């Protein structure tokens, strides 16, 4: 669903599958803070100007965490909207120095960046947004890289989702661009942490290669 803010003229895209069928969501424009109404797909609109609540006091269908809540909180989600044609990335790296270098590189490539603090935070963000780029440390929030919660989640995603996503796996043990490890881990590119100072070029090249690889397929599948 395409949405235009009447106040600032910003154009945004809201996922169709997140639009409720029987009530209206009132959300904040990420540019100017103006209140924008989304939905419903069917039924009678319901809601309040500062959030959304159901008239019959049922819980909202969209949940942002496990806590019960009667109203929408802007701080509970990293993005309310994605700007049209905007690129998004999520960084799942615990080491502060490496995480900052990855963030700066993605900023220079004009990505809107989400920095996950732990597995739960990452999965909450990925549940509501399909990111163009995922940068994941093999040891992110785990002692065993084989039970990395974010990696398990990614590997369970359907191929139609993964084809539009470029996944980089940061590792202390595997060499950069080790294609056999990448194939085994189901990631687009492996990056050794010793090459962190080259991360901008690595990210750019990895995204370009993945885009070219799937370009023809994606054009025919539209």
Rosetta constraint file for C-alpha pairs under 8 A:
AtomPair CA 1 CA 13 HARMONIC 5.67 0.50
AtomPair CA 1 CA 14 HARMONIC 5.20 0.50
AtomPair CA 1 CA 15 HARMONIC 6.20 0.50
AtomPair CA 1 CA 16 HARMONIC 5.50 0.50
AtomPair CA 2 CA 11 HARMONIC 7.08 0.50
AtomPair CA 2 CA 12 HARMONIC 5.80 0.50
AtomPair CA 2 CA 13 HARMONIC 4.63 0.50
AtomPair CA 2 CA 14 HARMONIC 6.37 0.50
AtomPair CA 3 CA 11 HARMONIC 5.73 0.50
AtomPair CA 3 CA 12 HARMONIC 5.17 0.50
AtomPair CA 3 CA 13 HARMONIC 6.04 0.50
AtomPair CA 3 CA 14 HARMONIC 7.18 0.50
AtomPair CA 4 CA 9 HARMONIC 6.08 0.50
AtomPair CA 4 CA 10 HARMONIC 5.65 0.50
AtomPair CA 4 CA 11 HARMONIC 4.50 0.50
AtomPair CA 4 CA 12 HARMONIC 6.35 0.50
AtomPair CA 5 CA 9 HARMONIC 4.98 0.50
AtomPair CA 5 CA 10 HARMONIC 5.27 0.50
AtomPair CA 5 CA 11 HARMONIC 6.53 0.50
AtomPair CA 5 CA 29 HARMONIC 6.92 0.50
AtomPair CA 5 CA 34 HARMONIC 7.44 0.50
AtomPair CA 5 CA 36 HARMONIC 6.90 0.50
AtomPair CA 6 CA 10 HARMONIC 7.89 0.50
AtomPair CA 7 CA 32 HARMONIC 7.68 0.50
AtomPair CA 7 CA 34 HARMONIC 6.76 0.50
AtomPair CA 8 CA 31 HARMONIC 7.55 0.50
AtomPair CA 8 CA 32 HARMONIC 6.59 0.50
AtomPair CA 10 CA 31 HARMONIC 7.30 0.50
AtomPair CA 11 CA 83 HARMONIC 6.45 0.50
AtomPair CA 11 CA 84 HARMONIC 6.56 0.50
AtomPair CA 12 CA 81 HARMONIC 5.94 0.50
AtomPair CA 12 CA 82 HARMONIC 5.70 0.50
AtomPair CA 12 CA 83 HARMONIC 4.51 0.50
AtomPair CA 12 CA 84 HARMONIC 5.36 0.50
AtomPair CA 13 CA 81 HARMONIC 5.97 0.50
AtomPair CA 13 CA 82 HARMONIC 5.48 0.50
AtomPair CA 13 CA 83 HARMONIC 6.13 0.50
AtomPair CA 13 CA 84 HARMONIC 5.86 0.50
AtomPair CA 14 CA 18 HARMONIC 7.56 0.50
AtomPair CA 14 CA 19 HARMONIC 7.90 0.50
AtomPair CA 14 CA 80 HARMONIC 7.79 0.50
AtomPair CA 14 CA 81 HARMONIC 5.61 0.50
AtomPair CA 14 CA 82 HARMONIC 6.85 0.50
AtomPair CA 15 CA 19 HARMONIC 7.04 0.50
AtomPair CA 18 CA 62 HARMONIC 7.34 0.50
AtomPair CA 19 CA 25 HARMONIC 7.98 0.50
AtomPair CA 19 CA 38 HARMONIC 6.80 0.50
AtomPair CA 19 CA 39 HARMONIC 5.62 0.50
AtomPair CA 19 CA 40 HARMONIC 6.45 0.50
AtomPair CA 19 CA 41 HARMONIC 6.66 0.50
AtomPair CA 20 CA 24 HARMONIC 7.07 0.50
AtomPair CA 20 CA 25 HARMONIC 7.85 0.50
AtomPair CA 20 CA 39 HARMONIC 6.23 0.50
AtomPair CA 20 CA 40 HARMONIC 5.45 0.50
AtomPair CA 20 CA 41 HARMONIC 6.26 0.50
AtomPair CA 20 CA 61 HARMONIC 7.40 0.50
AtomPair CA 21 CA 39 HARMONIC 7.16 0.50
AtomPair CA 21 CA 40 HARMONIC 4.97 0.50
AtomPair CA 21 CA 41 HARMONIC 4.39 0.50
AtomPair CA 21 CA 42 HARMONIC 4.77 0.50
AtomPair CA 21 CA 43 HARMONIC 6.44 0.50
AtomPair CA 22 CA 40 HARMONIC 5.43 0.50
AtomPair CA 22 CA 41 HARMONIC 6.76 0.50
AtomPair CA 22 CA 42 HARMONIC 5.47 0.50
AtomPair CA 22 CA 43 HARMONIC 4.59 0.50
AtomPair CA 22 CA 44 HARMONIC 5.78 0.50
AtomPair CA 22 CA 45 HARMONIC 6.18 0.50
AtomPair CA 22 CA 46 HARMONIC 7.44 0.50
AtomPair CA 23 CA 39 HARMONIC 6.60 0.50
AtomPair CA 23 CA 40 HARMONIC 5.01 0.50
AtomPair CA 23 CA 42 HARMONIC 7.96 0.50
AtomPair CA 23 CA 43 HARMONIC 7.15 0.50
AtomPair CA 23 CA 44 HARMONIC 6.30 0.50
AtomPair CA 23 CA 45 HARMONIC 4.31 0.50
AtomPair CA 23 CA 46 HARMONIC 4.57 0.50
AtomPair CA 23 CA 47 HARMONIC 6.56 0.50
AtomPair CA 23 CA 54 HARMONIC 7.29 0.50
AtomPair CA 24 CA 37 HARMONIC 6.36 0.50
AtomPair CA 24 CA 38 HARMONIC 5.62 0.50
AtomPair CA 24 CA 39 HARMONIC 4.88 0.50
AtomPair CA 24 CA 40 HARMONIC 5.11 0.50
AtomPair CA 24 CA 45 HARMONIC 5.12 0.50
AtomPair CA 24 CA 46 HARMONIC 5.41 0.50
AtomPair CA 24 CA 47 HARMONIC 5.71 0.50
AtomPair CA 24 CA 52 HARMONIC 7.02 0.50
AtomPair CA 25 CA 37 HARMONIC 5.55 0.50
AtomPair CA 25 CA 38 HARMONIC 5.01 0.50
AtomPair CA 25 CA 39 HARMONIC 6.47 0.50
AtomPair CA 25 CA 40 HARMONIC 7.84 0.50
AtomPair CA 25 CA 47 HARMONIC 6.65 0.50
AtomPair CA 25 CA 51 HARMONIC 6.75 0.50
AtomPair CA 25 CA 52 HARMONIC 5.41 0.50
AtomPair CA 26 CA 35 HARMONIC 6.18 0.50
AtomPair CA 26 CA 36 HARMONIC 5.38 0.50
AtomPair CA 26 CA 37 HARMONIC 4.43 0.50
AtomPair CA 26 CA 38 HARMONIC 6.30 0.50
AtomPair CA 26 CA 47 HARMONIC 7.43 0.50
AtomPair CA 26 CA 48 HARMONIC 7.09 0.50
AtomPair CA 26 CA 49 HARMONIC 6.03 0.50
AtomPair CA 26 CA 50 HARMONIC 6.44 0.50
AtomPair CA 26 CA 51 HARMONIC 5.32 0.50
AtomPair CA 26 CA 52 HARMONIC 6.21 0.50
AtomPair CA 27 CA 35 HARMONIC 5.54 0.50
AtomPair CA 27 CA 36 HARMONIC 5.22 0.50
AtomPair CA 27 CA 37 HARMONIC 6.38 0.50
AtomPair CA 27 CA 38 HARMONIC 7.59 0.50
AtomPair CA 27 CA 50 HARMONIC 7.56 0.50
AtomPair CA 27 CA 51 HARMONIC 6.62 0.50
AtomPair CA 27 CA 74 HARMONIC 7.74 0.50
AtomPair CA 27 CA 80 HARMONIC 7.37 0.50
AtomPair CA 28 CA 33 HARMONIC 5.00 0.50
AtomPair CA 28 CA 34 HARMONIC 5.54 0.50
AtomPair CA 28 CA 35 HARMONIC 4.70 0.50
AtomPair CA 28 CA 36 HARMONIC 5.97 0.50
AtomPair CA 28 CA 74 HARMONIC 7.39 0.50
AtomPair CA 28 CA 80 HARMONIC 7.56 0.50
AtomPair CA 29 CA 33 HARMONIC 4.64 0.50
AtomPair CA 29 CA 34 HARMONIC 5.17 0.50
AtomPair CA 29 CA 35 HARMONIC 6.21 0.50
AtomPair CA 29 CA 36 HARMONIC 6.49 0.50
AtomPair CA 29 CA 80 HARMONIC 7.90 0.50
AtomPair CA 29 CA 81 HARMONIC 7.91 0.50
AtomPair CA 30 CA 79 HARMONIC 7.96 0.50
AtomPair CA 30 CA 80 HARMONIC 7.13 0.50
AtomPair CA 30 CA 81 HARMONIC 7.22 0.50
AtomPair CA 35 CA 49 HARMONIC 7.41 0.50
AtomPair CA 35 CA 50 HARMONIC 7.59 0.50
AtomPair CA 39 CA 45 HARMONIC 7.60 0.50
AtomPair CA 40 CA 44 HARMONIC 7.43 0.50
AtomPair CA 40 CA 45 HARMONIC 6.03 0.50
AtomPair CA 46 CA 52 HARMONIC 7.69 0.50
AtomPair CA 46 CA 53 HARMONIC 7.32 0.50
AtomPair CA 46 CA 54 HARMONIC 6.23 0.50
AtomPair CA 46 CA 55 HARMONIC 6.65 0.50
AtomPair CA 47 CA 51 HARMONIC 6.99 0.50
AtomPair CA 47 CA 52 HARMONIC 4.58 0.50
AtomPair CA 47 CA 53 HARMONIC 5.06 0.50
AtomPair CA 47 CA 54 HARMONIC 6.10 0.50
AtomPair CA 47 CA 55 HARMONIC 7.34 0.50
AtomPair CA 48 CA 52 HARMONIC 5.36 0.50
AtomPair CA 48 CA 53 HARMONIC 6.54 0.50
AtomPair CA 51 CA 71 HARMONIC 5.43 0.50
AtomPair CA 51 CA 72 HARMONIC 4.94 0.50
AtomPair CA 51 CA 73 HARMONIC 7.49 0.50
AtomPair CA 52 CA 60 HARMONIC 7.89 0.50
AtomPair CA 52 CA 70 HARMONIC 7.66 0.50
AtomPair CA 52 CA 71 HARMONIC 5.45 0.50
AtomPair CA 52 CA 72 HARMONIC 6.03 0.50
AtomPair CA 53 CA 57 HARMONIC 6.90 0.50
AtomPair CA 53 CA 59 HARMONIC 7.77 0.50
AtomPair CA 53 CA 60 HARMONIC 6.94 0.50
AtomPair CA 53 CA 70 HARMONIC 6.03 0.50
AtomPair CA 53 CA 71 HARMONIC 5.87 0.50
AtomPair CA 54 CA 58 HARMONIC 5.85 0.50
AtomPair CA 54 CA 59 HARMONIC 7.20 0.50
AtomPair CA 54 CA 60 HARMONIC 7.00 0.50
AtomPair CA 59 CA 68 HARMONIC 7.73 0.50
AtomPair CA 59 CA 69 HARMONIC 7.50 0.50
AtomPair CA 59 CA 70 HARMONIC 6.71 0.50
AtomPair CA 60 CA 70 HARMONIC 7.45 0.50
AtomPair CA 64 CA 76 HARMONIC 6.33 0.50
AtomPair CA 64 CA 77 HARMONIC 6.99 0.50
AtomPair CA 64 CA 124 HARMONIC 7.15 0.50
AtomPair CA 65 CA 76 HARMONIC 7.93 0.50
AtomPair CA 65 CA 124 HARMONIC 7.38 0.50
AtomPair CA 73 CA 77 HARMONIC 7.99 0.50
AtomPair CA 74 CA 80 HARMONIC 7.55 0.50
AtomPair CA 77 CA 125 HARMONIC 7.04 0.50
AtomPair CA 78 CA 114 HARMONIC 6.83 0.50
AtomPair CA 78 CA 125 HARMONIC 6.83 0.50
AtomPair CA 82 CA 86 HARMONIC 6.49 0.50
AtomPair CA 86 CA 111 HARMONIC 7.27 0.50
AtomPair CA 86 CA 112 HARMONIC 7.55 0.50
AtomPair CA 87 CA 110 HARMONIC 7.07 0.50
AtomPair CA 87 CA 111 HARMONIC 4.90 0.50
AtomPair CA 87 CA 112 HARMONIC 6.18 0.50
AtomPair CA 87 CA 131 HARMONIC 7.77 0.50
AtomPair CA 87 CA 132 HARMONIC 6.25 0.50
AtomPair CA 88 CA 111 HARMONIC 5.05 0.50
AtomPair CA 88 CA 112 HARMONIC 4.67 0.50
AtomPair CA 88 CA 113 HARMONIC 5.97 0.50
AtomPair CA 88 CA 114 HARMONIC 7.84 0.50
AtomPair CA 88 CA 131 HARMONIC 5.31 0.50
AtomPair CA 88 CA 132 HARMONIC 5.44 0.50
AtomPair CA 88 CA 133 HARMONIC 6.61 0.50
AtomPair CA 89 CA 106 HARMONIC 7.58 0.50
AtomPair CA 89 CA 111 HARMONIC 6.15 0.50
AtomPair CA 89 CA 112 HARMONIC 6.15 0.50
AtomPair CA 89 CA 113 HARMONIC 4.92 0.50
AtomPair CA 89 CA 114 HARMONIC 6.22 0.50
AtomPair CA 89 CA 131 HARMONIC 5.38 0.50
AtomPair CA 89 CA 132 HARMONIC 5.76 0.50
AtomPair CA 89 CA 133 HARMONIC 4.52 0.50
AtomPair CA 89 CA 134 HARMONIC 5.71 0.50
AtomPair CA 89 CA 135 HARMONIC 7.70 0.50
AtomPair CA 90 CA 113 HARMONIC 5.67 0.50
AtomPair CA 90 CA 114 HARMONIC 4.59 0.50
AtomPair CA 90 CA 115 HARMONIC 5.82 0.50
AtomPair CA 90 CA 116 HARMONIC 7.01 0.50
AtomPair CA 90 CA 122 HARMONIC 7.82 0.50
AtomPair CA 90 CA 131 HARMONIC 6.74 0.50
AtomPair CA 90 CA 133 HARMONIC 6.49 0.50
AtomPair CA 90 CA 134 HARMONIC 5.10 0.50
AtomPair CA 90 CA 135 HARMONIC 6.38 0.50
AtomPair CA 91 CA 99 HARMONIC 7.10 0.50
AtomPair CA 91 CA 102 HARMONIC 7.53 0.50
AtomPair CA 91 CA 103 HARMONIC 7.37 0.50
AtomPair CA 91 CA 113 HARMONIC 7.23 0.50
AtomPair CA 91 CA 114 HARMONIC 6.20 0.50
AtomPair CA 91 CA 115 HARMONIC 4.90 0.50
AtomPair CA 91 CA 116 HARMONIC 6.14 0.50
AtomPair CA 91 CA 134 HARMONIC 6.13 0.50
AtomPair CA 91 CA 135 HARMONIC 4.87 0.50
AtomPair CA 91 CA 136 HARMONIC 6.27 0.50
AtomPair CA 92 CA 99 HARMONIC 7.87 0.50
AtomPair CA 92 CA 115 HARMONIC 6.42 0.50
AtomPair CA 92 CA 116 HARMONIC 5.34 0.50
AtomPair CA 92 CA 117 HARMONIC 7.28 0.50
AtomPair CA 92 CA 118 HARMONIC 7.45 0.50
AtomPair CA 92 CA 122 HARMONIC 7.10 0.50
AtomPair CA 92 CA 134 HARMONIC 7.66 0.50
AtomPair CA 92 CA 135 HARMONIC 5.97 0.50
AtomPair CA 92 CA 136 HARMONIC 4.72 0.50
AtomPair CA 92 CA 137 HARMONIC 6.17 0.50
AtomPair CA 92 CA 140 HARMONIC 6.45 0.50
AtomPair CA 93 CA 98 HARMONIC 7.26 0.50
AtomPair CA 93 CA 99 HARMONIC 5.45 0.50
AtomPair CA 93 CA 116 HARMONIC 7.60 0.50
AtomPair CA 93 CA 135 HARMONIC 7.48 0.50
AtomPair CA 93 CA 136 HARMONIC 6.06 0.50
AtomPair CA 93 CA 137 HARMONIC 5.20 0.50
AtomPair CA 93 CA 140 HARMONIC 5.90 0.50
AtomPair CA 94 CA 99 HARMONIC 6.86 0.50
AtomPair CA 94 CA 117 HARMONIC 7.28 0.50
AtomPair CA 94 CA 137 HARMONIC 7.64 0.50
AtomPair CA 94 CA 140 HARMONIC 6.11 0.50
AtomPair CA 94 CA 141 HARMONIC 7.42 0.50
AtomPair CA 95 CA 99 HARMONIC 5.97 0.50
AtomPair CA 96 CA 100 HARMONIC 6.06 0.50
AtomPair CA 97 CA 101 HARMONIC 6.41 0.50
AtomPair CA 98 CA 102 HARMONIC 6.25 0.50
AtomPair CA 98 CA 196 HARMONIC 6.70 0.50
AtomPair CA 99 CA 103 HARMONIC 6.12 0.50
AtomPair CA 100 CA 104 HARMONIC 6.13 0.50
AtomPair CA 101 CA 105 HARMONIC 6.22 0.50
AtomPair CA 101 CA 196 HARMONIC 7.34 0.50
AtomPair CA 101 CA 197 HARMONIC 7.55 0.50
AtomPair CA 101 CA 199 HARMONIC 7.54 0.50
AtomPair CA 102 CA 106 HARMONIC 6.22 0.50
AtomPair CA 102 CA 196 HARMONIC 7.87 0.50
AtomPair CA 102 CA 199 HARMONIC 6.57 0.50
AtomPair CA 102 CA 200 HARMONIC 7.43 0.50
AtomPair CA 103 CA 107 HARMONIC 6.08 0.50
AtomPair CA 103 CA 113 HARMONIC 6.85 0.50
AtomPair CA 104 CA 108 HARMONIC 6.25 0.50
AtomPair CA 105 CA 109 HARMONIC 6.44 0.50
AtomPair CA 105 CA 199 HARMONIC 6.83 0.50
AtomPair CA 105 CA 200 HARMONIC 4.79 0.50
AtomPair CA 105 CA 203 HARMONIC 7.91 0.50
AtomPair CA 106 CA 110 HARMONIC 6.33 0.50
AtomPair CA 106 CA 111 HARMONIC 5.44 0.50
AtomPair CA 106 CA 112 HARMONIC 7.81 0.50
AtomPair CA 106 CA 113 HARMONIC 7.11 0.50
AtomPair CA 106 CA 200 HARMONIC 7.30 0.50
AtomPair CA 106 CA 203 HARMONIC 7.92 0.50
AtomPair CA 107 CA 111 HARMONIC 5.41 0.50
AtomPair CA 107 CA 112 HARMONIC 7.00 0.50
AtomPair CA 107 CA 113 HARMONIC 7.25 0.50
AtomPair CA 109 CA 204 HARMONIC 7.64 0.50
AtomPair CA 116 CA 121 HARMONIC 5.56 0.50
AtomPair CA 116 CA 122 HARMONIC 5.00 0.50
AtomPair CA 117 CA 121 HARMONIC 6.02 0.50
AtomPair CA 117 CA 122 HARMONIC 7.22 0.50
AtomPair CA 118 CA 122 HARMONIC 6.25 0.50
AtomPair CA 118 CA 140 HARMONIC 7.40 0.50
AtomPair CA 118 CA 141 HARMONIC 5.81 0.50
AtomPair CA 119 CA 123 HARMONIC 6.12 0.50
AtomPair CA 119 CA 140 HARMONIC 7.58 0.50
AtomPair CA 119 CA 141 HARMONIC 6.21 0.50
AtomPair CA 119 CA 149 HARMONIC 6.25 0.50
AtomPair CA 119 CA 150 HARMONIC 6.19 0.50
AtomPair CA 120 CA 124 HARMONIC 6.11 0.50
AtomPair CA 121 CA 125 HARMONIC 6.40 0.50
AtomPair CA 122 CA 126 HARMONIC 6.14 0.50
AtomPair CA 122 CA 150 HARMONIC 7.17 0.50
AtomPair CA 123 CA 127 HARMONIC 5.85 0.50
AtomPair CA 123 CA 150 HARMONIC 6.82 0.50
AtomPair CA 123 CA 153 HARMONIC 7.76 0.50
AtomPair CA 124 CA 128 HARMONIC 7.01 0.50
AtomPair CA 125 CA 129 HARMONIC 6.22 0.50
AtomPair CA 126 CA 130 HARMONIC 6.14 0.50
AtomPair CA 126 CA 131 HARMONIC 7.17 0.50
AtomPair CA 130 CA 161 HARMONIC 7.51 0.50
AtomPair CA 130 CA 165 HARMONIC 7.76 0.50
AtomPair CA 131 CA 165 HARMONIC 6.39 0.50
AtomPair CA 132 CA 164 HARMONIC 6.37 0.50
AtomPair CA 132 CA 165 HARMONIC 4.66 0.50
AtomPair CA 132 CA 166 HARMONIC 6.17 0.50
AtomPair CA 133 CA 165 HARMONIC 5.63 0.50
AtomPair CA 133 CA 166 HARMONIC 4.80 0.50
AtomPair CA 133 CA 167 HARMONIC 5.89 0.50
AtomPair CA 133 CA 168 HARMONIC 7.76 0.50
AtomPair CA 133 CA 207 HARMONIC 7.85 0.50
AtomPair CA 134 CA 165 HARMONIC 7.32 0.50
AtomPair CA 134 CA 166 HARMONIC 6.25 0.50
AtomPair CA 134 CA 167 HARMONIC 4.73 0.50
AtomPair CA 134 CA 168 HARMONIC 6.13 0.50
AtomPair CA 135 CA 167 HARMONIC 6.03 0.50
AtomPair CA 135 CA 168 HARMONIC 4.80 0.50
AtomPair CA 135 CA 169 HARMONIC 6.19 0.50
AtomPair CA 135 CA 170 HARMONIC 7.23 0.50
AtomPair CA 136 CA 140 HARMONIC 6.99 0.50
AtomPair CA 136 CA 150 HARMONIC 7.87 0.50
AtomPair CA 136 CA 151 HARMONIC 7.93 0.50
AtomPair CA 136 CA 167 HARMONIC 7.45 0.50
AtomPair CA 136 CA 168 HARMONIC 6.12 0.50
AtomPair CA 136 CA 169 HARMONIC 5.05 0.50
AtomPair CA 136 CA 170 HARMONIC 5.93 0.50
AtomPair CA 137 CA 169 HARMONIC 5.74 0.50
AtomPair CA 137 CA 170 HARMONIC 4.44 0.50
AtomPair CA 137 CA 171 HARMONIC 6.29 0.50
AtomPair CA 138 CA 145 HARMONIC 5.23 0.50
AtomPair CA 138 CA 148 HARMONIC 6.85 0.50
AtomPair CA 138 CA 169 HARMONIC 6.24 0.50
AtomPair CA 138 CA 170 HARMONIC 5.84 0.50
AtomPair CA 138 CA 171 HARMONIC 5.66 0.50
AtomPair CA 139 CA 143 HARMONIC 6.27 0.50
AtomPair CA 139 CA 144 HARMONIC 6.71 0.50
AtomPair CA 139 CA 145 HARMONIC 5.34 0.50
AtomPair CA 139 CA 148 HARMONIC 7.00 0.50
AtomPair CA 139 CA 171 HARMONIC 7.78 0.50
AtomPair CA 140 CA 145 HARMONIC 7.99 0.50
AtomPair CA 140 CA 148 HARMONIC 6.88 0.50
AtomPair CA 141 CA 148 HARMONIC 7.40 0.50
AtomPair CA 142 CA 147 HARMONIC 7.14 0.50
AtomPair CA 142 CA 148 HARMONIC 6.04 0.50
AtomPair CA 142 CA 149 HARMONIC 7.95 0.50
AtomPair CA 144 CA 148 HARMONIC 6.88 0.50
AtomPair CA 147 CA 151 HARMONIC 7.89 0.50
AtomPair CA 147 CA 152 HARMONIC 7.21 0.50
AtomPair CA 148 CA 152 HARMONIC 6.25 0.50
AtomPair CA 149 CA 153 HARMONIC 6.26 0.50
AtomPair CA 150 CA 154 HARMONIC 6.23 0.50
AtomPair CA 151 CA 155 HARMONIC 6.14 0.50
AtomPair CA 152 CA 156 HARMONIC 6.43 0.50
AtomPair CA 153 CA 157 HARMONIC 6.72 0.50
AtomPair CA 154 CA 162 HARMONIC 7.82 0.50
AtomPair CA 155 CA 186 HARMONIC 6.97 0.50
AtomPair CA 157 CA 161 HARMONIC 6.48 0.50
AtomPair CA 157 CA 162 HARMONIC 6.60 0.50
AtomPair CA 158 CA 162 HARMONIC 6.47 0.50
AtomPair CA 159 CA 163 HARMONIC 5.87 0.50
AtomPair CA 160 CA 164 HARMONIC 7.24 0.50
AtomPair CA 161 CA 165 HARMONIC 6.88 0.50
AtomPair CA 162 CA 166 HARMONIC 7.60 0.50
AtomPair CA 163 CA 214 HARMONIC 7.06 0.50
AtomPair CA 166 CA 187 HARMONIC 7.64 0.50
AtomPair CA 166 CA 188 HARMONIC 5.95 0.50
AtomPair CA 166 CA 206 HARMONIC 7.44 0.50
AtomPair CA 166 CA 207 HARMONIC 6.11 0.50
AtomPair CA 166 CA 210 HARMONIC 6.66 0.50
AtomPair CA 167 CA 187 HARMONIC 5.27 0.50
AtomPair CA 167 CA 188 HARMONIC 5.26 0.50
AtomPair CA 167 CA 189 HARMONIC 6.70 0.50
AtomPair CA 168 CA 187 HARMONIC 6.26 0.50
AtomPair CA 168 CA 188 HARMONIC 6.04 0.50
AtomPair CA 168 CA 189 HARMONIC 5.00 0.50
AtomPair CA 168 CA 190 HARMONIC 5.82 0.50
AtomPair CA 168 CA 191 HARMONIC 6.81 0.50
AtomPair CA 168 CA 203 HARMONIC 7.92 0.50
AtomPair CA 169 CA 187 HARMONIC 6.68 0.50
AtomPair CA 169 CA 189 HARMONIC 6.37 0.50
AtomPair CA 169 CA 190 HARMONIC 4.82 0.50
AtomPair CA 169 CA 191 HARMONIC 5.94 0.50
AtomPair CA 170 CA 190 HARMONIC 6.13 0.50
AtomPair CA 170 CA 191 HARMONIC 4.84 0.50
AtomPair CA 170 CA 192 HARMONIC 5.80 0.50
AtomPair CA 170 CA 193 HARMONIC 6.04 0.50
AtomPair CA 171 CA 175 HARMONIC 7.86 0.50
AtomPair CA 171 CA 190 HARMONIC 7.13 0.50
AtomPair CA 171 CA 191 HARMONIC 6.14 0.50
AtomPair CA 171 CA 192 HARMONIC 4.94 0.50
AtomPair CA 171 CA 193 HARMONIC 5.70 0.50
AtomPair CA 172 CA 192 HARMONIC 5.70 0.50
AtomPair CA 172 CA 193 HARMONIC 5.54 0.50
AtomPair CA 172 CA 194 HARMONIC 7.53 0.50
AtomPair CA 173 CA 192 HARMONIC 7.04 0.50
AtomPair CA 174 CA 178 HARMONIC 6.90 0.50
AtomPair CA 174 CA 181 HARMONIC 7.57 0.50
AtomPair CA 174 CA 190 HARMONIC 7.26 0.50
AtomPair CA 174 CA 191 HARMONIC 7.54 0.50
AtomPair CA 174 CA 192 HARMONIC 5.95 0.50
AtomPair CA 175 CA 190 HARMONIC 7.10 0.50
AtomPair CA 175 CA 191 HARMONIC 6.61 0.50
AtomPair CA 175 CA 192 HARMONIC 5.18 0.50
AtomPair CA 176 CA 189 HARMONIC 7.60 0.50
AtomPair CA 176 CA 190 HARMONIC 5.27 0.50
AtomPair CA 176 CA 191 HARMONIC 4.24 0.50
AtomPair CA 176 CA 192 HARMONIC 4.85 0.50
AtomPair CA 176 CA 195 HARMONIC 7.54 0.50
AtomPair CA 177 CA 182 HARMONIC 7.60 0.50
AtomPair CA 177 CA 189 HARMONIC 5.65 0.50
AtomPair CA 177 CA 190 HARMONIC 5.13 0.50
AtomPair CA 177 CA 191 HARMONIC 6.34 0.50
AtomPair CA 178 CA 182 HARMONIC 6.20 0.50
AtomPair CA 178 CA 189 HARMONIC 7.46 0.50
AtomPair CA 178 CA 190 HARMONIC 6.03 0.50
AtomPair CA 179 CA 183 HARMONIC 6.00 0.50
AtomPair CA 179 CA 189 HARMONIC 7.21 0.50
AtomPair CA 179 CA 190 HARMONIC 7.52 0.50
AtomPair CA 180 CA 184 HARMONIC 6.16 0.50
AtomPair CA 181 CA 185 HARMONIC 5.98 0.50
AtomPair CA 181 CA 190 HARMONIC 7.28 0.50
AtomPair CA 182 CA 186 HARMONIC 5.73 0.50
AtomPair CA 182 CA 187 HARMONIC 5.02 0.50
AtomPair CA 182 CA 188 HARMONIC 6.16 0.50
AtomPair CA 182 CA 189 HARMONIC 5.75 0.50
AtomPair CA 182 CA 190 HARMONIC 5.81 0.50
AtomPair CA 183 CA 187 HARMONIC 6.49 0.50
AtomPair CA 183 CA 188 HARMONIC 7.78 0.50
AtomPair CA 188 CA 206 HARMONIC 7.21 0.50
AtomPair CA 188 CA 210 HARMONIC 7.25 0.50
AtomPair CA 189 CA 206 HARMONIC 6.60 0.50
AtomPair CA 191 CA 195 HARMONIC 7.01 0.50
AtomPair CA 191 CA 196 HARMONIC 7.98 0.50
AtomPair CA 191 CA 202 HARMONIC 7.97 0.50
AtomPair CA 192 CA 196 HARMONIC 7.39 0.50
AtomPair CA 195 CA 199 HARMONIC 6.70 0.50
AtomPair CA 198 CA 202 HARMONIC 6.26 0.50
AtomPair CA 199 CA 203 HARMONIC 5.91 0.50
AtomPair CA 200 CA 204 HARMONIC 6.23 0.50
AtomPair CA 201 CA 205 HARMONIC 6.06 0.50
AtomPair CA 202 CA 206 HARMONIC 5.98 0.50
AtomPair CA 203 CA 207 HARMONIC 6.12 0.50
AtomPair CA 204 CA 208 HARMONIC 6.19 0.50
AtomPair CA 205 CA 209 HARMONIC 6.10 0.50
AtomPair CA 206 CA 210 HARMONIC 6.21 0.50
AtomPair CA 207 CA 211 HARMONIC 6.07 0.50
AtomPair CA 208 CA 212 HARMONIC 6.17 0.50
AtomPair CA 209 CA 213 HARMONIC 6.05 0.50
AtomPair CA 210 CA 214 HARMONIC 6.38 0.50
AtomPair CA 211 CA 215 HARMONIC 5.74 0.50
AtomPair CA 212 CA 216 HARMONIC 7.83 0.50
AtomPair CA 214 CA 218 HARMONIC 5.87 0.50
AtomPair CA 215 CA 219 HARMONIC 6.19 0.50
AtomPair CA 216 CA 220 HARMONIC 6.40 0.50
AtomPair CA 217 CA 221 HARMONIC 6.21 0.50
AtomPair CA 218 CA 222 HARMONIC 6.34 0.50
